[in-house]
């Protein structure tokens, strides 16, 4: 077996590397080239939003494509650029704007991995005769054979928990996992940069890309207002108890859990607890109204060894993350007539529809990724749920 778990020599193993123009994917290409693999670099041009092209921290735009090309020249490997702007707009940008208009908090990086990178680019790599597609994500995969599938793989959290990107990869299918490789899972970010310096790569000190790469200056509302102008319609700011406290300029300017900049003053700390897209209302309340102990999931992607219904039918003990930056906490996954839902042992504040809930086998660095789903709705305390239900049943004044 070679280092990528293929039973052949590295020089006989073709690997396509998804190169964003950043230090991580560049080092992946460098590592594989050093080990003797037949490496091809592919960069996807995903967008070109003027100011974003030269903005520090962007990716997959003008300067980044040039950086990827220069890295490939240094390493002596072929480099190809594929124009995926239309596909990226269709599968990532437009759904992002639509989700915000519906009062959700989407995760565009997950959508990008689901559609553009691990579907379209993966298919291109297969067409090129590649044995695998390698990326610069900080996550690990290793063989996890089962009867009839000796090359089956499983995902695990990386060594560097500060760079853990498993939360963004929960929707990766088993077929995709078996084809993908993640050479940086056993390295820290500092080690990656040291390798970039050692290899003489121009991106060794380049700033990391931001989560929402296609948003110039970080103003996501500009994108939403352009694509979904109705999302910026004015409406009421209402308290959970039914009081109208003020007006807002569009629900897209608010997020669940927000405290500052709400635009009303009542003498008590208030938080955004719900976004009523249909009624164009921003619902606010005390912090305790945010406390969530159960989340219902849609589009569940199960990566466990067994069947989801049989594993979780009686309650499946695991660990869950509803934010990428939080460590996994104890949870129980259920599948029954109510749907797919997760009971969280530690209450989470500010849980919003559209976010991800990702499941793990343990809280540490060696935890296996069991998959996860998108949050469809959450349950707060009975008192908060009753108040919100009563409020949403009342018609909105014209």
C-alpha positions as CSV (number, residue, x, y, z in Angstrom):
1,X,0.0,0.0,0.0
2,X,1.2,3.5,-0.8
3,X,0.6,6.4,1.6
4,X,-2.9,7.0,0.0
5,X,-3.9,3.4,0.5
6,X,-3.6,2.3,-3.1
7,X,-2.0,-1.0,-3.8
8,X,0.4,0.4,-6.4
9,X,3.5,2.6,-6.7
10,X,3.0,6.4,-6.3
11,X,4.2,7.1,-9.8
12,X,1.4,4.8,-11.1
13,X,-1.2,6.7,-9.0
14,X,-2.8,9.8,-10.5
15,X,-4.1,12.3,-8.1
16,X,-6.0,15.5,-8.9
17,X,-5.5,18.2,-6.3
18,X,-8.2,20.9,-5.9
19,X,-6.2,24.1,-5.7
20,X,-7.8,27.2,-4.5
21,X,-4.7,29.3,-4.6
22,X,-4.2,29.1,-0.8
23,X,-1.4,27.7,1.3
24,X,-3.3,24.5,2.3
25,X,-4.1,23.0,-1.1
26,X,-0.7,24.2,-2.4
27,X,1.1,22.2,0.3
28,X,-1.1,19.1,-0.5
29,X,0.1,19.3,-4.1
30,X,3.7,19.7,-2.9
31,X,3.5,16.8,-0.5
32,X,2.1,14.4,-3.1
33,X,4.6,15.5,-5.7
34,X,7.5,14.9,-3.3
35,X,6.1,11.4,-2.6
36,X,6.2,10.6,-6.4
37,X,2.6,10.7,-7.3
38,X,1.3,11.7,-10.7
39,X,-0.2,15.0,-9.7
40,X,-2.5,17.4,-11.6
41,X,-3.7,20.7,-10.2
42,X,-7.1,22.0,-11.0
43,X,-8.4,25.4,-10.0
44,X,-12.1,26.3,-10.2
45,X,-13.0,29.9,-11.2
46,X,-16.1,30.3,-9.1
47,X,-16.8,34.1,-9.2
48,X,-15.4,37.4,-10.2
49,X,-16.9,40.2,-8.1
50,X,-14.7,43.1,-8.9
51,X,-13.3,44.1,-5.5
52,X,-13.3,40.6,-4.3
53,X,-10.8,39.5,-6.9
54,X,-8.0,41.3,-5.1
55,X,-9.4,41.2,-1.6
56,X,-7.2,39.6,1.0
57,X,-8.8,36.4,2.2
58,X,-10.8,35.7,-0.9
59,X,-10.4,32.5,-2.9
60,X,-11.2,31.1,-6.4
61,X,-10.9,34.4,-8.1
62,X,-8.3,36.3,-10.2
63,X,-5.3,36.6,-7.9
64,X,-5.9,33.2,-6.4
65,X,-5.9,31.5,-9.8
66,X,-2.6,33.1,-10.6
67,X,-1.2,32.0,-7.3
68,X,-2.2,28.4,-8.0
69,X,-0.6,28.6,-11.4
70,X,2.7,29.8,-9.9
71,X,2.7,27.1,-7.3
72,X,2.2,24.4,-10.0
73,X,5.1,25.9,-12.0
74,X,7.3,25.7,-8.9
75,X,6.3,22.1,-8.3
76,X,6.5,21.2,-11.9
77,X,3.0,19.8,-12.3
78,X,0.3,20.5,-14.8
79,X,-2.4,23.1,-13.9
80,X,-5.8,23.6,-15.3
81,X,-8.5,26.2,-14.7
82,X,-12.2,25.3,-15.1
83,X,-14.9,28.0,-15.4
84,X,-17.6,27.0,-12.9
85,X,-19.1,30.5,-12.3
86,X,-22.5,29.6,-13.7
87,X,-22.6,26.4,-11.7
88,X,-21.4,28.1,-8.5
89,X,-24.1,30.8,-8.9
90,X,-26.8,28.2,-9.5
91,X,-25.9,25.8,-6.6
92,X,-24.3,28.1,-4.0
93,X,-25.0,31.8,-4.4
94,X,-28.7,31.7,-5.3
95,X,-29.7,29.2,-2.6
96,X,-27.7,31.3,-0.1
97,X,-29.7,34.4,-0.9
98,X,-33.0,32.4,-0.9
99,X,-32.3,30.9,2.5
100,X,-31.6,34.2,4.1
101,X,-34.8,35.6,2.6
102,X,-36.7,32.8,4.3
103,X,-35.1,33.7,7.7
104,X,-32.5,30.9,7.7
105,X,-28.8,31.1,8.3
106,X,-27.2,29.0,5.5
107,X,-23.7,27.5,5.3
108,X,-22.5,28.1,1.8
109,X,-19.3,26.2,2.3
110,X,-21.3,23.0,2.8
111,X,-23.3,23.7,-0.3
112,X,-20.1,24.3,-2.3
113,X,-18.5,21.0,-1.1
114,X,-21.8,19.1,-1.8
115,X,-22.2,20.3,-5.4
116,X,-19.2,22.0,-7.0
117,X,-16.2,20.4,-5.3
118,X,-17.2,16.9,-4.4
119,X,-19.7,16.3,-7.2
120,X,-18.7,18.2,-10.3
121,X,-14.9,18.5,-9.7
122,X,-14.8,14.9,-8.5
123,X,-16.5,13.7,-11.7
124,X,-13.9,15.7,-13.7
125,X,-11.1,14.0,-11.8
126,X,-12.6,10.6,-12.6
127,X,-12.8,11.6,-16.3
128,X,-9.1,12.4,-16.2
129,X,-8.4,8.9,-14.9
130,X,-7.4,10.0,-11.4
131,X,-7.3,7.5,-8.6
132,X,-8.4,10.1,-6.1
133,X,-9.2,13.8,-5.6
134,X,-7.1,15.4,-2.8
135,X,-8.0,18.7,-1.0
136,X,-6.5,20.9,1.6
137,X,-9.2,20.4,4.2
138,X,-8.2,19.7,7.7
139,X,-9.9,16.4,8.3
140,X,-8.7,12.8,8.2
141,X,-10.0,9.7,6.4
142,X,-8.8,6.1,6.8
143,X,-9.9,2.7,5.7
144,X,-12.9,1.3,7.4
145,X,-13.7,-1.9,5.4
146,X,-17.0,-3.7,5.8
147,X,-18.3,-6.9,4.1
148,X,-18.3,-6.4,0.4
149,X,-16.6,-3.1,0.6
150,X,-12.9,-3.5,1.4
151,X,-12.0,0.0,0.3
152,X,-14.6,1.8,2.3
153,X,-13.4,4.8,4.3
154,X,-14.5,6.8,7.3
155,X,-14.0,10.4,8.3
156,X,-12.3,11.6,11.5
157,X,-11.5,14.9,13.1
158,X,-8.0,16.3,12.4
159,X,-5.1,16.5,14.7
160,X,-5.3,20.3,14.8
161,X,-8.7,20.9,16.5
162,X,-8.4,24.7,15.9
163,X,-8.5,24.0,12.1
164,X,-11.1,21.3,12.2
165,X,-13.2,21.5,9.0
166,X,-15.3,18.3,9.6
167,X,-18.4,20.4,10.4
168,X,-18.3,21.7,6.8
169,X,-17.9,18.2,5.3
170,X,-20.7,16.3,7.1
171,X,-22.7,16.1,3.9
172,X,-20.0,14.2,2.0
173,X,-21.5,11.0,0.7
174,X,-19.9,7.6,1.3
175,X,-19.0,7.2,-2.4
176,X,-17.3,10.6,-2.3
177,X,-15.4,9.8,0.9
178,X,-14.0,6.6,-0.7
179,X,-12.6,8.7,-3.5
180,X,-11.3,11.7,-1.6
181,X,-8.0,12.1,0.3
182,X,-7.0,14.7,2.9
183,X,-3.2,14.8,3.4
184,X,-3.3,17.6,5.9
185,X,-5.4,15.9,8.5
186,X,-2.4,14.9,10.5
187,X,-0.7,18.3,10.4
188,X,-1.1,21.5,12.3
189,X,-1.5,24.8,10.4
190,X,1.9,25.9,11.6
191,X,3.5,22.7,10.1
192,X,1.7,23.3,6.9
193,X,3.1,26.8,6.6
194,X,6.6,25.5,7.5
195,X,6.3,23.0,4.6
196,X,5.2,25.8,2.2
197,X,8.3,27.8,3.2
198,X,10.5,24.8,2.8
199,X,9.1,24.1,-0.7
200,X,9.6,27.7,-1.7
201,X,5.9,28.3,-2.5
202,X,4.8,32.0,-3.0
203,X,1.7,31.4,-0.9
204,X,3.6,30.4,2.3
205,X,2.5,33.5,4.1
206,X,-0.8,34.2,2.3
207,X,-3.8,35.0,4.5
208,X,-6.4,32.2,5.0
209,X,-9.6,32.4,2.9
210,X,-12.8,33.6,4.6
211,X,-15.8,31.3,5.0
212,X,-18.1,33.3,2.6
213,X,-15.6,33.7,-0.2
214,X,-17.9,35.3,-2.7
215,X,-19.0,38.2,-0.6
216,X,-17.0,41.4,-1.3
217,X,-16.0,43.2,1.9
218,X,-18.0,40.7,4.0
219,X,-21.3,42.5,3.2
220,X,-23.6,39.5,2.5
221,X,-26.6,41.7,2.6
222,X,-25.5,43.3,-0.7
223,X,-25.7,40.0,-2.4
224,X,-29.1,39.2,-0.9
225,X,-30.6,42.6,-1.7
226,X,-29.5,42.2,-5.3
227,X,-30.8,38.7,-5.8
228,X,-33.8,38.8,-3.4
229,X,-34.9,42.4,-3.1
230,X,-38.1,41.4,-1.2
231,X,-35.9,40.2,1.6
232,X,-35.2,43.8,2.5
233,X,-38.9,44.8,3.0
234,X,-39.6,46.7,6.2
235,X,-41.5,45.1,9.1
236,X,-42.1,45.1,12.8
237,X,-39.8,44.2,15.7
238,X,-42.0,42.4,18.1
239,X,-41.5,41.0,21.6
240,X,-42.3,37.4,22.4
241,X,-45.2,38.7,24.6
242,X,-46.7,40.4,21.5
243,X,-45.6,44.0,22.0
244,X,-44.6,45.9,18.9
245,X,-41.3,47.6,19.8
246,X,-40.2,49.2,16.6
247,X,-39.5,48.7,12.8
248,X,-36.7,47.1,10.8
249,X,-35.4,47.5,7.3
250,X,-35.4,43.8,6.4
251,X,-35.0,40.5,8.2
252,X,-31.8,39.8,6.3
253,X,-30.1,42.3,8.6
254,X,-30.7,40.1,11.7
255,X,-29.5,36.7,12.9
256,X,-30.8,34.4,15.6
257,X,-29.0,35.2,18.9
258,X,-28.1,38.8,17.9
259,X,-28.1,41.3,20.7
260,X,-26.4,44.4,19.4
261,X,-27.8,46.6,16.7
262,X,-31.4,45.4,17.0
263,X,-32.7,49.0,16.9
264,X,-34.9,49.1,20.0
265,X,-34.3,50.0,23.6
266,X,-36.6,48.8,26.4
267,X,-34.2,48.8,29.4
268,X,-33.8,45.1,29.3
269,X,-31.3,42.9,27.3
270,X,-33.1,41.6,24.2
271,X,-32.0,39.0,21.7
272,X,-33.3,38.0,18.3
273,X,-35.1,34.7,19.0
274,X,-37.0,34.1,15.7
275,X,-37.2,35.5,12.2
276,X,-40.8,35.4,10.8
277,X,-40.1,35.7,7.0
278,X,-43.8,35.4,6.1
279,X,-44.9,38.1,8.5
280,X,-41.7,40.1,8.0
281,X,-41.2,40.2,11.7
282,X,-38.1,40.2,13.9
283,X,-39.1,38.5,17.1
284,X,-37.0,39.4,20.2
285,X,-37.0,38.2,23.8
286,X,-34.8,37.5,26.9
287,X,-31.7,35.3,26.6
288,X,-33.4,32.3,28.2
289,X,-35.8,32.2,25.2
290,X,-32.8,31.2,23.0
291,X,-31.9,28.1,25.0
292,X,-32.2,25.1,22.7
293,X,-32.1,21.5,23.8
294,X,-33.6,19.8,20.7
295,X,-33.0,20.3,17.0
296,X,-35.0,18.7,14.1
297,X,-32.9,17.9,11.0
298,X,-33.6,17.7,7.3
299,X,-31.4,16.2,4.5
300,X,-29.7,13.9,7.0
301,X,-26.5,12.3,5.8
302,X,-25.7,9.2,7.8
303,X,-22.1,7.9,7.7
304,X,-22.3,5.3,10.5
305,X,-21.7,1.6,9.8
306,X,-25.3,0.6,10.2
307,X,-28.7,1.8,9.0
308,X,-29.8,5.1,10.4
309,X,-33.3,3.9,11.5
310,X,-32.0,0.8,13.3
311,X,-29.1,2.6,14.9
312,X,-31.0,5.7,16.1
313,X,-34.5,4.2,16.5
314,X,-34.0,3.6,20.3
315,X,-31.8,6.7,20.6
316,X,-28.1,6.8,19.4
317,X,-25.7,8.2,21.9
318,X,-23.1,10.5,20.3
319,X,-21.6,14.0,20.4
320,X,-22.9,16.9,18.4
321,X,-21.7,20.3,17.1
322,X,-24.2,23.0,16.0
323,X,-21.4,25.5,15.4
324,X,-18.1,24.9,13.6
325,X,-16.1,26.6,16.4
326,X,-17.6,24.6,19.3
327,X,-16.2,21.3,20.6
328,X,-18.6,18.3,20.3
329,X,-21.0,17.9,23.3
330,X,-23.0,14.9,24.4
331,X,-26.2,14.3,22.5
332,X,-28.7,11.6,21.5
333,X,-29.9,11.1,17.9
334,X,-33.5,9.9,17.4
335,X,-35.4,8.7,14.4
336,X,-39.2,8.1,14.9
337,X,-42.6,9.4,13.8
338,X,-41.5,12.9,14.7
339,X,-38.7,12.8,12.3
340,X,-34.9,13.0,12.8
341,X,-33.9,15.0,15.8
342,X,-31.1,15.5,18.2
343,X,-31.4,16.1,22.0
344,X,-28.5,18.2,23.2
345,X,-27.2,17.7,26.7
346,X,-26.0,21.2,27.0
347,X,-28.4,23.9,25.8
348,X,-27.2,26.0,22.9
349,X,-28.2,29.6,22.4
350,X,-28.8,31.2,19.0
351,X,-29.5,28.0,17.0
352,X,-31.0,29.0,13.6
353,X,-32.7,27.1,10.8
354,X,-30.3,26.4,8.0
355,X,-27.3,25.8,10.2
356,X,-25.7,22.3,10.4
357,X,-25.8,19.8,13.3
358,X,-22.9,17.4,12.9
359,X,-22.5,14.2,14.9
360,X,-19.3,12.5,16.2
361,X,-18.3,9.4,18.1
362,X,-16.4,11.3,20.8
363,X,-15.3,14.8,21.7
364,X,-11.6,14.5,20.9
365,X,-9.3,14.7,17.9
366,X,-9.7,11.1,17.0
367,X,-13.5,11.3,16.8
368,X,-15.3,9.7,13.9
369,X,-17.7,11.8,11.9
370,X,-21.1,10.1,11.8
371,X,-22.6,12.7,9.4
372,X,-25.4,15.2,10.2
373,X,-28.1,17.3,8.8
374,X,-29.4,20.8,8.4
375,X,-31.4,22.3,11.2
376,X,-35.1,22.6,10.1
377,X,-36.3,23.9,13.5
378,X,-35.4,23.9,17.1
379,X,-37.3,23.5,20.4
380,X,-36.7,25.9,23.2
381,X,-38.2,25.8,26.7
382,X,-42.0,25.0,26.8
383,X,-42.7,28.6,27.9
384,X,-40.8,30.1,25.0
385,X,-42.3,27.7,22.5
386,X,-45.8,28.5,23.7
387,X,-45.2,32.3,23.5
388,X,-43.7,32.0,20.0
389,X,-46.6,29.7,18.8
390,X,-49.2,32.2,20.0
391,X,-47.4,35.1,18.4
392,X,-47.0,33.4,15.0
393,X,-50.7,32.5,15.0
394,X,-51.7,36.1,15.3
395,X,-52.2,37.8,11.9
396,X,-49.8,40.6,11.0
397,X,-51.4,44.1,10.9
398,X,-51.5,45.6,7.5
